[in-house]
Amino acid sequence: MQKRAFGSVQVSAIGLGSSEFGGACPESLGREFMDAYVAIGDGFFI
């Protein structure tokens, strides 16, 4: 996964957008997406 500088930290080049989690996307499914994203080694949520 490509990383880029964001201030003084390194983050992935692509973040997981989460604005619909708990809205159009049920909260439980949003949590599954977030858990899977962290499991592959990332955690940059936007």
CNS distance restraints for C-alpha pairs under 8 A (distance, minus, plus):
assign (resid   1 and name CA) (resid  12 and name CA) 6.57 0.50 0.50
assign (resid   1 and name CA) (resid  13 and name CA) 7.70 0.50 0.50
assign (resid   2 and name CA) (resid  12 and name CA) 5.66 0.50 0.50
assign (resid   2 and name CA) (resid  13 and name CA) 5.59 0.50 0.50
assign (resid   3 and name CA) (resid  10 and name CA) 5.89 0.50 0.50
assign (resid   3 and name CA) (resid  11 and name CA) 5.19 0.50 0.50
assign (resid   3 and name CA) (resid  12 and name CA) 4.25 0.50 0.50
assign (resid   3 and name CA) (resid  13 and name CA) 5.32 0.50 0.50
assign (resid   4 and name CA) (resid  10 and name CA) 5.38 0.50 0.50
assign (resid   4 and name CA) (resid  11 and name CA) 5.44 0.50 0.50
assign (resid   4 and name CA) (resid  12 and name CA) 6.04 0.50 0.50
assign (resid   4 and name CA) (resid  13 and name CA) 5.75 0.50 0.50
assign (resid   5 and name CA) (resid   9 and name CA) 5.78 0.50 0.50
assign (resid   5 and name CA) (resid  10 and name CA) 4.61 0.50 0.50
assign (resid   5 and name CA) (resid  11 and name CA) 6.36 0.50 0.50
assign (resid   6 and name CA) (resid  10 and name CA) 5.89 0.50 0.50
assign (resid   6 and name CA) (resid  11 and name CA) 6.42 0.50 0.50
assign (resid  11 and name CA) (resid  44 and name CA) 6.28 0.50 0.50
assign (resid  12 and name CA) (resid  42 and name CA) 7.08 0.50 0.50
assign (resid  12 and name CA) (resid  44 and name CA) 6.50 0.50 0.50
assign (resid  14 and name CA) (resid  44 and name CA) 7.77 0.50 0.50
assign (resid  15 and name CA) (resid  43 and name CA) 7.84 0.50 0.50
assign (resid  15 and name CA) (resid  44 and name CA) 4.95 0.50 0.50
assign (resid  15 and name CA) (resid  45 and name CA) 5.26 0.50 0.50
assign (resid  15 and name CA) (resid  46 and name CA) 5.92 0.50 0.50
assign (resid  16 and name CA) (resid  37 and name CA) 7.81 0.50 0.50
assign (resid  16 and name CA) (resid  44 and name CA) 6.36 0.50 0.50
assign (resid  16 and name CA) (resid  45 and name CA) 4.76 0.50 0.50
assign (resid  16 and name CA) (resid  46 and name CA) 5.92 0.50 0.50
assign (resid  17 and name CA) (resid  45 and name CA) 5.90 0.50 0.50
assign (resid  17 and name CA) (resid  46 and name CA) 4.81 0.50 0.50
assign (resid  18 and name CA) (resid  30 and name CA) 7.59 0.50 0.50
assign (resid  18 and name CA) (resid  45 and name CA) 6.74 0.50 0.50
assign (resid  18 and name CA) (resid  46 and name CA) 6.29 0.50 0.50
assign (resid  19 and name CA) (resid  23 and name CA) 7.94 0.50 0.50
assign (resid  19 and name CA) (resid  46 and name CA) 7.78 0.50 0.50
assign (resid  20 and name CA) (resid  24 and name CA) 5.51 0.50 0.50
assign (resid  20 and name CA) (resid  25 and name CA) 5.65 0.50 0.50
assign (resid  21 and name CA) (resid  25 and name CA) 5.00 0.50 0.50
assign (resid  21 and name CA) (resid  26 and name CA) 6.20 0.50 0.50
assign (resid  21 and name CA) (resid  27 and name CA) 5.45 0.50 0.50
assign (resid  21 and name CA) (resid  29 and name CA) 7.73 0.50 0.50
assign (resid  21 and name CA) (resid  30 and name CA) 4.94 0.50 0.50
assign (resid  21 and name CA) (resid  31 and name CA) 7.89 0.50 0.50
assign (resid  22 and name CA) (resid  26 and name CA) 4.98 0.50 0.50
assign (resid  22 and name CA) (resid  27 and name CA) 4.07 0.50 0.50
assign (resid  22 and name CA) (resid  28 and name CA) 7.85 0.50 0.50
assign (resid  22 and name CA) (resid  30 and name CA) 6.96 0.50 0.50
assign (resid  23 and name CA) (resid  27 and name CA) 7.40 0.50 0.50
assign (resid  25 and name CA) (resid  29 and name CA) 6.71 0.50 0.50
assign (resid  25 and name CA) (resid  30 and name CA) 6.43 0.50 0.50
assign (resid  26 and name CA) (resid  30 and name CA) 6.28 0.50 0.50
assign (resid  27 and name CA) (resid  31 and name CA) 6.18 0.50 0.50
assign (resid  28 and name CA) (resid  32 and name CA) 6.44 0.50 0.50
assign (resid  29 and name CA) (resid  33 and name CA) 6.34 0.50 0.50
assign (resid  30 and name CA) (resid  34 and name CA) 6.23 0.50 0.50
assign (resid  31 and name CA) (resid  35 and name CA) 6.03 0.50 0.50
assign (resid  32 and name CA) (resid  36 and name CA) 6.13 0.50 0.50
assign (resid  33 and name CA) (resid  37 and name CA) 6.13 0.50 0.50
assign (resid  34 and name CA) (resid  38 and name CA) 6.24 0.50 0.50
assign (resid  35 and name CA) (resid  39 and name CA) 6.08 0.50 0.50
assign (resid  36 and name CA) (resid  40 and name CA) 6.46 0.50 0.50
assign (resid  37 and name CA) (resid  41 and name CA) 6.92 0.50 0.50
assign (resid  37 and name CA) (resid  42 and name CA) 5.96 0.50 0.50
assign (resid  37 and name CA) (resid  43 and name CA) 6.68 0.50 0.50
assign (resid  38 and name CA) (resid  42 and name CA) 4.88 0.50 0.50
assign (resid  38 and name CA) (resid  43 and name CA) 5.28 0.50 0.50
